[in-house]
Amino acid sequence: MYDIPTGLIVDHNNDTAFCKGCRCNKDLCEFEIAPKKIRLALKCKECRDVEAERNRKHRLNKTLGNTKPQLKRTGEERAPKIDLDSRKLPPNFKMSDYSSKDHPSKELEYDGKLIKYCQSCKAFHELCHFIDPKSNVENTQCNLQREAKAIRNKTSYHNNIEEINERRRERYAENPVEANERNKKYRTPERLQQYNANRRRKHAENPEHNRDLRREYHQNNKERINVRDREYYRVNKDRIRGNDTRRRKTQPKTRYAMIVNNAKARDLDFDLTLEAATVLMESPCFYCNYKVDEELISIDRLDSHKGYNVDNVVACCTKCNTMKRSLDPKTFLLRLKGILEPLDKDVCRNVYRNTTGSKYTDCKSNAKDRKLDFELTYIQHTSIVALQCYYCNRNNTRLHKNGIDRLDSKIGYVAGNCVACCTDCNLLKGTLTENELYKQASAILENTEDRDLHMIDHIPKELNPMAPIR
């Protein structure tokens, strides 16, 4: 009769037992402990001899000082271990069916509860210790072993981060196409969603820590980041510009940030909140009533000598903003009216400025600087500027001289494309074509003709569209 130790699984019908070392069934005689051979061990004789030899070498190396320092493994705590009693096991029980590495661990009903074998602990635990509390997924290892392994892996990763990154770069350099395809297959929508959720959670837990890490990384790798960004911009210039334009037209925060930065650069007061600016940018243009769905428009200051205050801003499309420049609203509307119909002389004196026009040499030099064709002779230039303004019909006087304008701004100074034009109309037209100018002027005057514009009555007159802000 043998003295069976606790934890040894014995099959009395076949006189075999399950070895904890090699994890297989062997005869009971292999488990006998000399000299009396009555008491049995948990491992067979072969496994005990191997373990004894390993311990002997370890003691010898320790005595000679050749042992490497052993790192303390995290997670010595174990889930509650269940020692099996042979009398409570089913008749057809085989330990290899539950502990073999060839197939996943199976569940076993023991003493009225479900248990499972953990390959790391080399022991049975209740099934609840194998279920992940976050994902509710059943694993082959117990939770404590999985947590300890995760901590060890994380520590090892941080200790060897440079070597890992170097191996990654080498593998990518060997075959970048294959690496990109492999990454695309890995980045499934579910994994990306989980990854983004984890990033948001970690950022919410400690936002300042993440910001400090980003600043430190950028400071340590500034040159490499700048080179990478310049190269990326060179290769993707058109796409980046297109995305920037799209964001400015569709995203209120981007448009708002751009306006704020411009105001700071020009040293202007800015009292608008994001909510107030968004309401303006989503409204129709104050002057021409232009509005496109899902597209934001700009903000104009009625008095260009003041900042972005609530009482001094209106919604304004790009065309109207470019045409108005620094003019006060009344002067802007009267100059547009002068393009469509003649104004009284008294009104003209208060709306237009007296300018000196442009000399032939100045006009030719300006065209050369802007890389425009200039085919006009001195006589042609003189005969053109002697005429009245093509748009507002303003004549030359002793104090005022007209200049020259191109009907189509895409063409240079050639015969048939040049007309006489006063400086005010030239700045008002800008790069618009003749038809675009008349169409925009008509739209603005039709929209403002019957409206109450009392908010522009108190604005000081400003006749110079290029007047400095301060």
C-alpha positions in Angstrom: 0.0 0.0 0.0 1.4 3.4 -1.1 1.4 6.7 0.8 -0.1 8.9 -1.9 0.8 12.6 -1.5 -1.8 15.4 -2.0 -1.9 16.5 -5.6 -0.8 13.2 -7.3 -3.4 11.9 -9.7 -3.5 8.1 -9.4 -5.4 5.7 -11.7 -5.9 2.7 -9.4 -7.4 0.6 -12.2 -4.2 0.7 -14.4 -1.7 1.3 -11.5 -0.5 4.6 -13.1 -0.1 8.2 -12.0 0.2 11.5 -13.7 3.7 13.1 -13.6 3.8 16.8 -12.8 7.1 17.2 -14.7 6.7 15.5 -18.1 2.9 15.7 -17.8 2.1 12.1 -18.8 0.8 8.9 -17.2 3.5 6.5 -15.9 3.6 3.3 -13.8 3.4 3.8 -10.0 6.8 2.2 -9.6 8.4 5.2 -11.3 7.1 7.4 -8.5 8.5 5.3 -5.6 10.9 7.0 -3.2 13.8 4.9 -2.0 14.6 3.2 0.3 11.3 1.9 1.6 9.5 2.6 -1.7 6.2 3.1 0.1 5.9 6.9 -0.3 5.3 8.3 -3.7 6.6 11.5 -5.3 4.8 14.0 -7.5 7.2 13.5 -10.4 8.6 10.3 -12.0 12.2 9.2 -11.4 13.4 10.5 -14.7 12.1 14.0 -14.0 13.5 14.0 -10.5 16.9 13.1 -11.8 16.8 15.9 -14.3 15.8 18.4 -11.7 18.5 17.1 -9.3 21.2 17.6 -11.9 19.9 21.1 -12.7 19.9 22.1 -9.0 23.4 20.6 -8.6 24.8 22.8 -11.4 23.0 25.8 -10.0 24.5 25.3 -6.6 28.0 24.8 -8.1 27.7 28.0 -10.2 26.4 29.9 -7.2 29.4 28.8 -5.2 31.8 29.9 -8.0 30.1 33.2 -8.5 29.0 32.4 -12.1 25.3 32.9 -11.6 23.5 35.7 -13.3 21.3 38.0 -11.1 17.8 36.6 -11.2 15.1 39.2 -11.8 12.2 39.0 -9.5 9.2 38.0 -11.5 6.2 40.1 -11.0 3.0 38.4 -9.9 4.1 35.8 -7.4 0.5 35.9 -6.2 -1.4 33.0 -7.5 -5.1 32.3 -7.9 -6.5 29.9 -5.3 -5.1 26.5 -6.2 -7.4 23.4 -6.2 -5.8 20.1 -5.2 -7.7 17.3 -6.9 -8.9 14.3 -4.9 -8.9 11.1 -6.9 -12.2 9.9 -5.3 -14.1 13.0 -6.6 -12.8 12.7 -10.1 -14.9 11.1 -12.9 -14.0 7.5 -13.8 -12.6 8.3 -17.3 -10.4 11.3 -16.1 -7.0 11.7 -17.7 -4.8 14.5 -16.7 -3.2 14.8 -20.1 -6.6 15.8 -21.6 -6.6 19.0 -19.5 -2.9 19.9 -19.2 -1.5 19.1 -22.6 -0.1 22.0 -24.6 -1.3 20.4 -27.8 -4.8 21.7 -27.3 -6.5 24.4 -25.3 -7.5 23.7 -21.7 -10.9 22.1 -21.1 -13.3 22.8 -18.4 -13.8 20.1 -15.7 -16.7 19.8 -13.3 -15.3 19.0 -9.9 -17.0 19.0 -6.5 -20.0 20.9 -7.9 -18.1 23.7 -9.7 -16.3 24.3 -13.0 -12.5 24.3 -12.8 -9.7 24.7 -15.4 -6.0 24.0 -15.7 -3.6 27.0 -16.0 -0.5 26.2 -18.0 1.6 28.8 -16.2 0.6 28.0 -12.6 0.6 24.2 -13.4 -2.6 24.0 -11.3 -6.4 24.0 -11.4 -8.4 27.1 -10.6 -12.0 28.0 -10.6 -13.3 29.1 -14.0 -14.0 32.6 -12.8 -10.2 33.3 -12.6 -9.9 32.7 -16.4 -12.5 35.3 -17.5 -11.2 38.7 -18.4 -13.3 41.3 -16.4 -13.0 43.9 -19.2 -13.9 41.9 -22.3 -15.7 39.0 -20.6 -13.6 36.6 -22.7 -12.4 33.2 -21.3 -8.6 32.7 -21.6 -6.2 29.7 -21.2 -4.2 31.5 -18.5 -5.5 32.7 -15.2 -6.0 36.5 -14.8 -3.1 36.9 -12.3 -0.6 35.2 -14.7 -1.9 37.3 -17.6 -1.5 40.6 -15.6 2.0 39.6 -14.5 3.0 38.7 -18.0 1.7 42.0 -19.3 3.8 43.9 -16.7 6.9 41.9 -17.6 6.4 42.5 -21.3 5.8 46.2 -20.7 9.0 46.5 -18.6 11.0 44.6 -21.1 9.7 46.8 -23.9 10.7 50.0 -22.2 14.1 48.6 -21.3 14.8 47.6 -24.9 13.0 50.3 -26.8 16.0 51.4 -28.8 16.8 47.9 -30.0 13.2 47.2 -30.8 12.8 50.3 -32.9 16.1 49.6 -34.7 14.8 46.1 -35.6 11.6 47.6 -36.8 13.4 50.1 -39.1 15.6 47.3 -40.5 12.6 45.1 -41.3 10.8 48.1 -42.9 13.8 49.0 -45.0 14.1 45.4 -46.3 10.6 45.4 -47.8 8.5 48.6 -47.2 5.7 47.5 -49.5 5.2 44.2 -47.6 5.4 46.0 -44.3 2.7 48.5 -45.3 0.4 45.8 -46.5 1.0 43.9 -43.2 0.1 47.0 -41.2 -3.0 47.6 -43.3 -4.2 44.1 -42.6 -3.6 44.5 -38.9 -5.4 47.9 -38.6 -8.9 46.6 -38.8 -11.8 48.9 -37.9 -12.3 47.1 -34.6 -8.7 47.4 -33.6 -8.5 51.1 -34.6 -11.7 51.8 -32.6 -10.2 50.0 -29.6 -6.9 51.8 -30.0 -8.5 55.3 -30.3 -10.7 54.5 -27.3 -7.7 53.6 -25.2 -5.8 56.8 -26.3 -8.8 59.0 -25.3 -9.1 57.2 -22.0 -5.4 57.6 -21.2 -5.4 61.3 -22.3 -8.4 62.0 -20.1 -6.7 60.3 -17.1 -3.6 62.5 -17.3 -3.7 65.1 -20.1 -0.7 67.1 -18.8 1.6 64.0 -18.8 0.8 63.3 -22.4 1.5 66.9 -23.4 4.8 66.9 -21.6 5.8 63.7 -23.4 4.9 65.2 -26.8 6.9 68.3 -26.0 9.9 66.3 -24.8 9.8 64.1 -27.9 9.6 67.1 -30.3 12.4 68.8 -28.5 14.7 65.8 -28.7 13.9 65.1 -32.3 13.3 68.6 -33.7 15.7 68.4 -36.6 14.5 65.0 -37.8 10.9 66.1 -37.5 11.5 69.3 -39.5 13.3 67.3 -42.3 10.5 64.8 -42.4 7.8 67.5 -42.5 9.5 69.4 -45.3 9.9 66.3 -47.4 6.3 65.3 -46.8 5.0 68.8 -47.7 7.1 68.8 -50.9 5.7 65.4 -52.0 2.1 66.2 -51.0 1.9 70.0 -51.6 -1.2 70.0 -53.7 -3.2 67.6 -51.5 -2.2 69.6 -48.3 -3.2 72.9 -49.8 -6.5 71.4 -50.9 -7.2 70.0 -47.5 -6.3 73.4 -45.8 -8.7 75.2 -48.2 -11.5 72.6 -47.5 -11.0 72.9 -43.7 -11.1 76.7 -43.9 -14.4 76.5 -45.8 -16.1 73.8 -43.7 -14.7 73.8 -40.2 -15.6 76.7 -37.9 -12.7 76.1 -35.5 -10.1 76.2 -38.3 -11.6 79.4 -39.8 -11.9 81.0 -36.3 -8.3 80.2 -35.5 -7.1 81.7 -38.8 -9.0 84.9 -38.1 -7.7 85.1 -34.5 -4.1 84.7 -35.7 -4.5 87.3 -38.4 -5.9 89.8 -35.8 -3.0 89.1 -33.5 -0.5 89.6 -36.3 -2.0 93.0 -37.1 -2.3 93.9 -33.4 -6.1 94.2 -33.5 -8.5 93.7 -30.7 -10.5 90.5 -30.8 -13.5 90.0 -28.6 -15.5 87.4 -30.5 -16.2 84.0 -29.1 -16.1 80.9 -31.2 -19.9 80.6 -30.9 -20.5 84.2 -32.0 -18.0 83.8 -34.9 -19.6 80.6 -36.0 -23.1 82.2 -36.2 -21.6 84.9 -38.4 -19.6 82.5 -40.6 -22.8 80.4 -41.2 -24.9 83.5 -42.1 -25.4 85.0 -45.6 -23.1 87.8 -46.8 -24.1 91.1 -45.3 -23.5 92.9 -48.7 -24.5 90.5 -51.5 -26.4 87.8 -49.6 -24.2 85.1 -50.9 -24.4 81.7 -49.1 -23.6 78.1 -50.0 -24.7 75.2 -47.8 -21.9 73.6 -45.7 -19.5 76.4 -46.6 -18.3 79.1 -44.2 -17.8 82.7 -45.2 -15.4 85.3 -43.8 -15.9 88.2 -41.3 -15.6 91.8 -42.2 -15.1 94.8 -39.9 -17.4 97.7 -40.7 -14.8 100.2 -39.4 -11.4 98.9 -40.5 -9.7 101.1 -37.9 -11.2 99.1 -35.1 -10.8 95.5 -34.1 -13.1 92.5 -34.1 -15.8 93.7 -31.7 -19.4 92.4 -31.6 -20.8 95.7 -32.9 -18.2 96.1 -35.6 -18.3 92.8 -37.5 -20.6 91.4 -40.2 -20.6 88.2 -42.3 -18.8 88.9 -45.6 -17.9 86.7 -48.6 -14.5 86.7 -50.1 -15.4 88.8 -53.2 -17.0 91.5 -51.1 -14.2 91.5 -48.6 -11.6 91.9 -51.3 -13.5 94.6 -53.1 -14.2 96.7 -50.0 -10.8 96.5 -48.4 -10.5 99.3 -45.9 -13.3 101.5 -47.2 -16.2 102.5 -45.0 -19.5 100.8 -46.1 -21.2 103.9 -47.4 -18.3 104.8 -49.7 -18.1 101.2 -50.8 -21.8 101.1 -51.8 -21.6 104.5 -53.6 -18.6 103.5 -55.6 -20.4 100.4 -56.7 -23.4 102.5 -57.6 -21.1 104.8 -59.7 -20.1 101.8 -61.8 -23.7 101.0 -62.8 -25.0 104.6 -63.1 -23.5 108.1 -63.2 -23.3 110.0 -59.9 -23.8 113.7 -59.3 -20.7 115.8 -59.2 -21.2 116.7 -55.6 -21.5 113.0 -54.7 -18.3 112.3 -56.7 -16.3 114.8 -54.7 -17.1 113.0 -51.5 -16.7 109.5 -52.9 -13.6 109.5 -55.1 -10.0 110.6 -54.5 -7.8 112.7 -56.7 -4.8 110.6 -57.9 -1.9 111.1 -60.3 -2.5 108.1 -62.5 0.4 106.0 -63.8 3.3 107.1 -66.0 4.4 105.0 -69.0 7.8 104.0 -67.5 6.2 103.1 -64.2 3.6 101.0 -65.9 6.2 99.2 -68.0 8.5 98.5 -65.0 5.6 97.2 -63.0 4.6 94.8 -65.7 8.1 93.5 -65.9 8.3 92.9 -62.2 5.0 91.0 -62.3 6.2 89.1 -65.4 3.4 90.4 -67.6 3.5 91.1 -71.3 3.7 94.8 -72.2 3.2 95.6 -75.8 1.9 99.2 -75.6 3.8 102.0 -77.1 4.1 105.4 -75.4 1.6 106.9 -77.8 -0.9 104.1 -77.2 -0.5 104.4 -73.4 -0.9 108.2 -73.5 -4.1 108.0 -75.7 -5.7 105.5 -73.3 -5.1 107.3 -70.0 -6.4 110.6 -71.6 -9.9 109.0 -71.8 -12.5 109.0 -69.0 -12.7 106.1 -66.6 -14.1 103.1 -68.4 -16.2 102.1 -65.3 -17.3 105.2 -63.5 -16.9 107.7 -66.4 -14.7 110.0 -64.4 -12.7 112.6 -66.5 -9.2 113.8 -66.1 -8.8 117.2 -64.3 -6.0 119.4 -63.2 -5.9 117.5 -59.8 -6.8 114.1 -61.0 -5.4 111.7 -63.7 -6.7 108.3 -64.7 -4.5 105.3 -65.0 -4.8 102.1 -67.0 -6.5 98.7 -66.3 -6.6 95.3 -68.0 -10.1 94.0 -68.8 -8.8 90.4 -68.3 -6.3 90.2 -65.5 -4.9 86.9 -67.0 -3.6 88.8 -70.1 -0.9 91.4 -70.1 -0.8 95.0 -71.3 -1.7 94.4 -75.0 -3.9 96.3 -77.4 -7.6 95.6 -76.9 -7.2 94.5 -73.3 -6.4 97.9 -71.8 -8.8 100.7 -70.8 -8.6 104.0 -68.9 -9.4 103.5 -65.2 -9.2 105.6 -62.1 -7.2 104.2 -59.1 -10.3 103.7 -57.0 -12.1 101.6 -59.6 -8.9 99.7 -60.3 -8.6 98.7 -56.7 -12.4 97.9 -56.5 -12.2 95.6 -59.6 -9.0 93.8 -58.5 -8.6 90.6 -60.5 -12.3 90.3 -61.5 -13.3 90.4 -65.1 -15.6 93.1 -66.4 -18.7 90.8 -66.3 -17.9 89.6 -62.8 -17.5 93.2 -61.6 -20.9 94.3 -63.0 -22.6 91.1 -61.7 -21.2 91.5 -58.2 -22.0 95.2 -58.0 -25.6 94.5 -59.1 -26.0 91.8 -56.5 -24.7 94.0 -53.7 -26.9 97.0 -54.6 -30.0 94.9 -55.0 -29.5 93.3 -51.6 -28.8 96.6 -49.8 -31.2 98.9 -51.7 -34.3 98.5 -49.4 -32.6 97.4 -46.2 -32.2 99.4 -43.0 -28.5 100.1 -42.8 -28.5 102.4 -39.7 -25.6 100.5 -38.2 -23.2 102.0 -40.8 -24.3 105.7 -40.2 -21.8 106.3 -37.4 -18.8 104.8 -39.2 -16.2 107.5 -40.1 -15.5 108.0 -43.8 -12.5 106.3 -45.3 -11.8 106.9 -49.0 -8.5 105.1 -49.2 -9.0 101.3 -49.7 -5.4 100.7 -48.8 -5.4 102.8 -45.6 -3.2 101.4 -42.8 -5.1 99.8 -40.0 -3.5 101.8 -37.2 
